[in-house]
């Protein structure tokens, strides 16, 4: 089914499900339980509340908060008003957030200002005191104390009640499948994040289809651990739930005891996330205390899944379906998928075959197709590929050629049956527990340390996260910088998943005759670290 044609836009997916399944439980969040009909009413109020703040179609609206029910309502309110959503990583520090807010031109920010002890607005104020979202009535608090020009959640919703509901309905009706829904910022190889532009239609067509393939059905209950600022938690998460009438259960943090308790109490049937989620559950000494038998639909994704873990998931959790796939934000997070008939061997050792109506090629350095069994760069073309990076035509043309092929930078091998296996990365990227970390960005930020003369960041193997960053640092003459001092300083300036786990001091970075840092040498050294 073409969910882009059926639903047209993301808010309308909720309206359609509310019309056909009004009494089904849509959301179990911090404000209680909502049926689809109730959530639809609250969405229309949120749309009007966003409009009351002066947001117009095409304006950018950012959300900086953990998974919660209000995140979804804020997003639906912004999307329904015709705005472009800018989800922000909850692990960002001030400089990272300030760059994205300025680059996107966001005029309104929804923020949870007390998550895990973080004062996001103070971090932003220190990094960019002139940020547009720090002006009066440009910030809405999902949680936290209102005042000083910041709008509380209740005040925000009350502002929408003064506008007619017909205004919200008309705004939603005006949004077509080709309307831009969001700018998903990813870390950048040149030191700054890139804003991937995606549309309502791309999102619905990709993940309406994929979630249907994976067996989403009404009355399923999905505990969403993948973060909402990521396509996994947003598009393949709560948006897919709205399309198929699945109950959304946001999970803000990975507290394994709380996760198991909610699985038992809420009879969770869908559980997706990085391998660390399943490893934590399977290794928990308290697992026998909880009834986890409701789980029937599982995906351990975002990074490499060890065969032993997949076997344990199958044998100990006994789901009906285990899934695999491959995607990247630039391709709406959907390129290849497994299918219900695939064996566990295919699911563990491959990322499946191309998704419906998505073209995939493997090419050599000259752009010629390679034979089955031979490695090549994976290129993808189709409805799922972004139109480009936000206000960055140069980087867009580097990633997408004139024939519409997205050059992913990932190396893969295709077998005789058409299954793909990702084997390497051309791009200088580190994959930390499912999150992309680009060394250029880390080096740019941490290279500002006054005692650092030069820095190079590479990935080192890690049993739990797959890889973690390691920083090789040349300290300035006359300065002293210990590893602990550098790591503590770094923790204040960069998201924790990007933060180096080790600092190794060198007299000089290894370089070739062109003075380019030999990162392969540093990777080999990092792989040998204890």
C-alpha positions in Angstrom: 0.0 0.0 0.0 1.2 3.5 -0.8 0.8 5.1 2.7 2.0 8.5 1.3 -1.1 8.5 -0.9 -3.5 7.2 1.7 -2.4 9.3 4.6 -0.9 12.3 2.7 0.8 13.7 5.8 1.9 12.5 9.3 -0.8 14.3 11.3 -3.5 13.0 8.9 -2.3 9.4 9.7 -3.5 10.0 13.2 -6.8 11.5 12.0 -7.5 8.5 9.8 -6.8 6.0 12.6 -8.8 8.0 15.1 -11.8 7.9 12.7 -11.6 4.1 12.2 -10.3 3.0 15.6 -11.3 5.7 18.0 -11.4 3.7 21.2 -8.0 2.0 20.7 -5.3 3.0 23.1 -2.9 5.3 21.3 -0.5 6.6 23.9 0.5 5.7 27.5 2.7 8.5 28.6 3.5 10.9 31.5 0.0 12.5 31.2 -1.9 9.2 31.4 -3.6 7.1 28.7 -5.1 8.5 25.5 -7.3 6.8 23.0 -6.8 7.6 19.3 -9.8 9.9 19.4 -8.5 11.7 22.4 -5.0 12.0 21.0 -6.5 13.4 17.8 -8.4 16.1 19.8 -5.2 17.0 21.6 -3.2 17.1 18.4 -5.7 19.7 17.0 -5.3 21.7 20.1 -1.5 21.6 19.8 -1.7 22.7 16.2 -3.7 25.7 17.2 -1.3 26.4 20.1 1.7 26.4 17.7 -0.2 28.7 15.3 -1.0 31.0 18.2 2.7 31.5 18.7 3.0 32.8 15.2 4.5 29.8 13.5 3.6 29.6 9.8 4.0 26.9 7.2 7.7 26.3 6.4 9.0 27.7 9.7 11.4 25.5 11.6 10.5 24.2 15.0 13.0 22.3 17.2 12.5 19.7 19.9 15.2 19.0 22.5 13.8 16.5 24.9 13.7 12.7 25.7 11.0 10.3 24.6 7.7 11.2 26.1 4.1 11.8 25.2 4.5 15.6 25.0 7.3 15.2 22.5 4.8 13.5 20.2 2.2 16.2 20.7 4.7 19.0 20.2 5.8 17.3 17.0 2.3 16.8 15.7 1.4 20.3 16.6 4.3 21.7 14.7 3.8 19.3 11.7 0.1 20.0 11.6 0.7 23.8 11.4 2.9 23.1 8.4 6.1 23.7 10.2 9.3 21.7 9.6 10.4 19.7 12.6 14.1 19.8 13.8 14.6 17.0 16.3 17.7 17.4 18.5 19.8 14.9 20.3 19.3 14.9 24.1 23.0 14.3 24.5 24.0 17.5 22.8 26.0 20.1 24.6 25.5 23.9 24.1 27.8 24.4 21.1 26.3 21.4 19.2 22.7 22.6 19.8 23.5 26.2 19.0 24.9 25.3 15.6 21.8 23.3 14.6 19.4 25.9 15.8 21.2 28.6 13.9 21.7 26.5 10.8 18.0 25.5 10.6 16.8 28.9 11.5 14.5 27.5 14.1 12.1 30.1 15.5 10.5 28.0 18.3 12.0 25.4 20.6 10.3 22.7 22.7 12.6 21.6 25.5 12.6 19.4 28.6 14.8 21.5 30.8 15.4 19.0 33.6 16.3 15.7 31.9 19.0 13.8 33.7 20.0 17.0 35.5 20.7 18.8 32.2 19.9 22.5 32.0 19.7 22.7 28.3 18.7 26.3 28.1 21.7 27.4 30.2 24.0 25.3 28.0 22.6 27.0 25.0 22.8 30.5 26.6 26.5 30.0 27.3 27.2 28.8 23.8 25.0 31.3 21.9 23.4 34.1 24.0 21.8 35.6 20.9 20.0 32.4 19.8 16.6 33.2 18.4 14.9 30.6 20.6 16.1 32.4 23.7 14.0 35.4 23.0 10.7 35.8 25.0 8.0 33.3 24.1 10.2 31.4 21.7 10.7 28.4 24.1 8.0 26.0 25.3 8.9 23.8 28.3 7.7 20.2 28.0 8.9 19.9 31.6 10.6 22.3 33.9 9.7 25.7 35.5 8.2 28.4 33.3 9.1 32.1 33.6 11.6 34.5 32.2 9.8 34.5 28.8 9.5 30.7 28.7 6.1 29.1 28.2 4.9 26.2 30.3 3.1 23.3 28.8 -0.3 24.2 30.2 0.0 27.8 29.1 1.0 26.6 25.6 -2.1 24.5 25.2 -4.3 27.2 26.7 -3.1 29.5 23.9 -4.5 27.2 21.3 -8.0 27.0 22.8 -8.7 30.6 21.6 -8.4 29.6 18.0 -11.1 27.7 16.0 -10.5 24.0 15.5 -11.3 24.6 11.8 -8.1 26.5 11.5 -6.1 23.5 12.6 -8.0 21.2 10.3 -7.4 23.4 7.3 -3.7 23.6 8.0 -3.4 19.8 8.1 -5.5 19.5 4.9 -3.1 21.9 3.1 -0.1 19.6 3.7 0.7 17.2 0.8 3.1 14.2 0.6 5.8 16.4 -1.0 5.7 18.9 1.9 8.9 18.9 4.0 8.3 17.3 7.3 11.6 17.5 9.0 15.3 18.2 8.9 17.2 15.4 10.6 20.7 16.5 11.5 23.5 14.0 11.3 27.1 14.4 12.3 29.3 15.7 9.5 32.6 14.6 8.0 33.6 18.2 7.6 33.2 19.1 11.3 29.6 20.3 11.3 26.3 18.3 11.2 24.3 18.1 8.0 20.6 18.6 7.9 18.9 15.9 5.9 15.6 17.2 4.4 12.8 14.6 4.4 9.1 14.9 3.4 5.8 13.6 4.9 5.4 11.3 1.9 8.9 9.8 2.1 8.4 9.1 5.8 4.9 7.5 5.4 5.7 5.5 2.3 9.0 4.1 3.8 7.9 3.3 7.3 4.2 2.7 6.7 5.3 -0.1 4.3 8.2 -1.4 6.5 6.2 -1.6 9.7 3.4 -3.4 7.8 5.9 -5.9 6.4 7.1 -6.5 10.0 3.6 -7.3 11.2 2.4 -4.1 13.0 -1.3 -4.5 13.7 -4.0 -2.9 15.8 -3.8 -3.5 19.5 0.0 -4.2 19.3 1.9 -2.3 22.0 5.3 -0.9 21.2 7.7 0.2 24.0 9.8 2.7 22.1 13.3 2.9 23.4 15.1 4.2 20.3 15.2 8.0 20.7 12.6 10.2 19.0 15.3 12.5 17.6 16.4 9.5 15.4 14.4 8.0 12.5 14.3 4.7 14.4 12.3 6.1 17.3 10.4 8.7 15.3 9.5 7.4 11.8 9.8 3.6 12.5 8.6 4.3 16.0 5.6 6.5 17.0 4.7 7.5 13.4 4.4 3.9 12.3 2.2 3.3 15.4 -0.2 6.1 14.3 -0.5 4.6 10.9 -1.3 1.1 12.1 -3.2 1.7 15.3 -0.4 0.5 17.6 -0.1 1.7 21.2 2.8 4.0 21.8 4.8 3.5 25.1 7.6 6.1 25.2 10.7 5.1 27.2 13.0 7.9 28.1 16.0 6.0 29.4 17.3 2.4 29.3 16.6 1.3 32.8 16.5 -2.4 32.4 14.3 -3.1 35.4 11.8 -0.5 34.4 11.8 -1.8 30.8 11.0 -5.3 32.0 8.4 -4.0 34.4 6.7 -2.1 31.6 6.8 -5.1 29.3 5.0 -7.2 31.9 2.5 -4.6 33.0 1.6 -3.2 29.6 1.9 -6.5 27.7 4.4 -5.1 25.3 4.4 -7.0 22.0 6.9 -4.9 19.9 10.4 -4.3 21.2 13.0 -2.7 18.9 16.4 -1.2 19.7 20.2 -1.5 19.5 21.7 -4.8 20.7 22.5 -3.3 24.1 18.8 -3.3 24.9 18.5 -7.0 24.4 21.9 -7.8 26.0 20.8 -5.9 29.1 17.5 -7.8 29.4 19.0 -11.2 28.7 21.9 -10.7 31.2 19.7 -9.2 33.9 19.7 -11.4 37.1 16.1 -10.1 37.7 14.7 -11.3 34.3 13.0 -14.4 35.8 11.0 -12.1 38.1 9.1 -10.6 35.0 6.7 -12.1 32.5 8.1 -11.1 29.1 6.0 -13.6 27.1 4.0 -10.9 25.4 7.0 -10.0 23.2 6.3 -11.3 19.7 8.1 -8.8 17.4 11.8 -8.0 17.8 14.5 -6.0 15.9 18.0 -5.6 17.3 19.4 -3.1 14.9 21.5 0.1 14.4 24.8 -1.8 14.6 26.3 -5.2 14.2 24.3 -8.0 15.9 26.4 -10.9 17.2 25.0 -14.3 16.1 25.2 -15.5 19.7 22.9 -12.6 20.8 20.4 -13.3 18.0 20.3 -16.9 19.0 19.7 -16.0 22.6 16.9 -13.6 21.6 15.2 -16.4 19.6 15.7 -19.1 22.3 15.1 -17.1 25.5 12.5 -14.4 24.5 10.9 -16.6 21.8 9.4 -13.9 19.6 7.3 -14.7 16.5 9.5 -12.5 14.3 13.1 -11.2 14.3 14.0 -8.6 11.8 17.0 -7.0 10.2 17.6 -4.2 7.8 19.8 -1.3 6.7 19.2 2.3 6.2 20.7 5.8 6.6 19.0 9.1 7.3 19.7 10.3 3.8 17.5 7.4 2.5 14.7 7.8 5.1 16.4 5.1 7.2 15.2 2.4 4.8 17.3 0.7 2.1 17.2 -3.1 2.6 14.9 -5.3 4.7 14.5 -8.9 5.8 11.1 -10.5 5.1 9.0 -13.0 7.1 10.3 -16.0 5.2 14.0 -15.2 5.9 16.0 -17.7 8.0 17.8 -16.7 11.2 21.1 -17.1 9.3 20.0 -14.5 6.8 18.8 -12.1 9.5 22.0 -12.4 11.5 24.5 -12.3 8.7 22.9 -10.0 6.2 20.7 -6.8 6.1 18.2 -8.4 3.7 17.4 -7.4 0.2 16.3 -4.0 -1.3 13.1 -2.6 0.1 10.1 -2.4 -2.2 10.6 0.1 -5.1 14.1 1.0 -3.9 17.1 0.6 -6.3 20.5 -0.5 -4.9 23.8 -0.9 -6.7 27.3 -2.0 -5.6 30.0 -0.2 -7.6 33.8 -0.1 -7.8 35.9 3.1 -7.7 35.1 3.9 -11.3 31.3 3.6 -10.8 31.0 0.2 -12.5 28.8 -2.5 -11.0 30.6 -5.3 -9.3 29.8 -9.0 -9.5 28.1 -11.0 -6.7 30.5 -11.8 -4.0 32.7 -8.7 -4.8 32.8 -5.7 -2.4 31.6 -2.4 -3.7 30.2 1.0 -2.5 26.5 0.8 -1.9 24.5 3.3 -3.9 20.7 3.8 -3.5 18.1 5.5 -5.6 14.3 5.9 -5.1 11.5 7.8 -3.5 13.3 7.4 -0.1 16.4 9.4 -1.0 16.5 13.0 0.4 16.3 15.9 -1.9 19.5 17.1 -0.2 21.1 18.7 2.8 19.5 21.9 4.2 21.0 25.0 2.6 24.1 23.0 1.5 24.1 22.4 -2.3 27.8 21.6 -2.4 27.6 18.7 0.1 24.4 17.6 -1.5 26.1 17.3 -4.9 28.9 15.3 -3.3 26.5 12.8 -1.9 23.9 12.5 -4.7 24.9 12.3 -8.3 23.2 13.8 -11.3 21.3 10.5 -11.9 19.8 10.5 -8.4 22.1 7.9 -6.9 23.0 8.4 -3.2 26.5 7.4 -2.6 26.3 6.0 1.0 30.0 5.5 1.7 29.2 2.0 3.0 30.9 -1.0 1.4 28.8 -4.1 1.0 28.8 -7.6 -0.7 25.7 -9.1 -2.4 25.4 -12.9 -2.6 23.9 -14.9 -5.4 20.4 -14.7 -3.8 20.5 -10.9 -3.6 21.1 -10.5 0.1 23.4 -7.7 1.2 26.1 -7.8 3.8 27.7 -4.5 5.0 31.4 -5.1 5.4 33.1 -1.7 5.7 32.8 2.1 5.6 34.5 4.4 3.2 33.5 7.4 5.2 35.6 8.2 8.3 32.8 7.3 10.7 32.6 5.6 14.1 29.4 3.7 15.0 28.8 4.0 18.7 25.9 1.8 19.9 23.9 2.7 16.8 24.9 6.4 16.7 27.1 7.9 13.9 30.1 9.8 15.2 32.2 11.7 12.7 35.8 12.3 13.9 36.0 15.6 12.1 33.3 17.0 14.3 34.8 15.7 17.5 38.2 16.9 16.5 36.8 20.4 15.7 35.2 20.8 19.1 37.9 19.2 21.3 40.7 20.7 19.3 39.8 24.0 21.0 41.4 22.8 24.3 44.1 25.4 25.0 46.7 22.7 25.7 46.0 20.7 22.5 48.3 21.3 19.6 46.7 18.6 17.3 44.2 15.8 17.7 43.0 12.8 15.7 40.0 10.7 16.7 39.5 7.1 15.6 37.3 4.2 16.7 38.3 1.3 18.9 36.5 -2.0 19.3 34.1 -2.1 22.3 32.3 -5.3 23.4 29.1 -3.4 24.5 28.8 -0.5 22.0 30.6 -2.0 18.9 33.0 1.0 18.8 34.0 3.9 20.9 36.1 7.1 20.1 39.7 7.3 21.1 41.6 10.6 20.9 45.3 10.8 20.0 46.6 14.1 21.2 49.8 16.1 20.8 50.1 18.4 23.8 51.5 21.9 23.2 55.1 22.6 24.3 55.3 23.7 27.9 51.8 22.4 28.7 50.8 19.4 30.8 47.5 17.6 30.1 46.5 14.4 31.8 44.1 11.9 30.3 41.6 12.5 33.1 41.8 16.3 32.7 41.1 16.1 29.0 38.2 13.6 29.3 36.6 15.7 32.0 36.9 18.8 29.9 35.5 16.9 26.9 32.5 15.7 28.9 31.4 19.3 29.4 31.5 20.1 25.7 30.3 17.2 23.6 27.6 14.6 23.7 28.6 11.5 25.7 28.3 9.1 22.8 30.8 11.2 20.9 33.1 11.7 23.8 36.5 9.9 23.6 36.8 7.0 26.1 40.6 7.3 26.1 43.2 10.0 25.4 46.6 8.9 24.2 49.3 11.5 24.2 51.8 11.4 21.3 54.8 13.4 20.4 53.5 13.7 16.9 50.6 12.3 14.9 51.7 9.8 12.2 51.4 11.5 8.7 52.2 10.7 5.1 54.2 12.7 2.7 51.2 15.0 2.1 50.9 15.6 5.9 47.6 13.7 6.0 47.1 11.9 9.3 47.5 8.1 8.9 44.3 7.1 10.7 44.8 3.5 9.7 47.9 3.4 11.8 46.0 5.0 14.7 43.1 2.5 14.3 45.5 -0.4 14.5 46.9 1.1 17.7 43.4 1.7 19.1 42.5 -1.9 18.4 45.4 -3.1 20.5 44.5 -1.0 23.6 43.5 -2.8 26.7 
